[in-house]
C-alpha cells in the first residue's frame, strides 16, 4: 500500500500524516517508527542497484517517489551512416 500511494502521487512530497491516514488508516498524530521502517525497506528494494534514487526523504516533511528520466545516451539514436553516391 505504501508504494501504491506514493505511485499515485509521483513527484509530490507525501507527508507522514497523509501516509498514516491513507496507508495505515490511522489519523492519530502520535507516529511510531512504522513509517521509517517501511520507508527503509521500500527504499532498499526499489533503489538497489540503481544509479539514481527514486525514493527520496524530504527531511521534516515526508517522502517523494520520483520517476527516473531516460538519459540522453539511452534515448539518442545512432545517426545513419553517410551515403556514398
C-alpha positions as CSV (number, residue, x, y, z in Angstrom):
1,X,0.0,0.0,0.0
2,X,2.9,2.4,0.7
3,X,4.3,2.0,-2.8
4,X,0.9,2.3,-4.3
5,X,0.1,5.5,-2.5
6,X,3.5,7.0,-3.4
7,X,3.0,5.9,-7.1
8,X,-0.4,7.7,-7.2
9,X,1.4,10.8,-6.1
10,X,4.6,10.6,-8.1
11,X,6.8,13.7,-7.9
12,X,4.8,15.1,-5.0
13,X,6.0,15.2,-1.4
14,X,3.7,13.0,0.7
15,X,3.6,13.9,4.4
16,X,3.8,11.4,7.2
17,X,0.2,12.4,8.2
18,X,-1.0,11.5,4.7
19,X,0.7,8.2,4.9
20,X,-0.7,7.3,8.3
21,X,-4.2,8.3,7.1
22,X,-4.2,6.6,3.7
23,X,-1.9,3.7,4.1
24,X,-2.3,2.7,7.7
25,X,-5.9,4.1,8.1
26,X,-4.8,6.0,11.3
27,X,-5.5,9.7,11.9
28,X,-3.7,10.0,15.2
29,X,-0.8,12.4,15.3
30,X,1.3,10.1,17.5
31,X,3.5,8.4,15.0
32,X,5.5,5.3,15.8
33,X,8.6,4.4,13.7
34,X,6.4,2.3,11.4
35,X,6.7,4.8,8.6
36,X,10.5,4.9,8.9
37,X,10.8,1.1,8.9
38,X,8.6,0.6,5.8
39,X,10.3,3.5,4.1
40,X,13.7,2.0,4.6
41,X,12.5,-1.4,3.4
42,X,10.9,0.1,0.3
43,X,14.0,2.2,-0.4
44,X,16.2,-0.9,-0.3
45,X,14.0,-2.7,-2.7
46,X,13.4,-0.1,-5.4
47,X,16.7,1.8,-5.3
48,X,19.1,-1.2,-5.0
49,X,21.5,-1.3,-8.0
50,X,20.0,1.9,-9.5
51,X,22.3,4.8,-10.4
52,X,19.7,7.4,-9.4
53,X,17.5,7.0,-6.4
54,X,13.7,7.0,-7.0
55,X,12.7,7.1,-3.3
56,X,13.6,10.3,-1.5
57,X,13.2,11.5,2.0
58,X,12.3,15.2,2.4
59,X,13.6,15.9,5.8
60,X,11.0,17.2,8.2
61,X,8.2,16.8,5.6
62,X,7.8,13.3,4.2
63,X,8.7,11.2,1.2
64,X,8.7,11.5,-2.5
65,X,8.8,8.9,-5.3
66,X,10.4,10.2,-8.5
67,X,10.3,8.5,-11.9
68,X,13.7,8.5,-13.5
69,X,14.0,10.2,-16.8
70,X,15.8,8.5,-19.6
71,X,19.3,9.8,-20.1
72,X,20.4,11.3,-23.4
73,X,22.6,8.4,-24.2
74,X,19.7,6.0,-23.8
75,X,17.3,8.0,-25.9
76,X,19.7,9.2,-28.6
77,X,19.5,7.1,-31.8
78,X,22.5,6.4,-33.8
79,X,22.6,8.5,-36.9
80,X,22.6,6.7,-40.2
81,X,25.9,6.2,-41.9
82,X,26.5,8.9,-44.6
83,X,25.5,7.8,-48.0
84,X,28.1,7.5,-50.8
85,X,27.0,8.3,-54.2
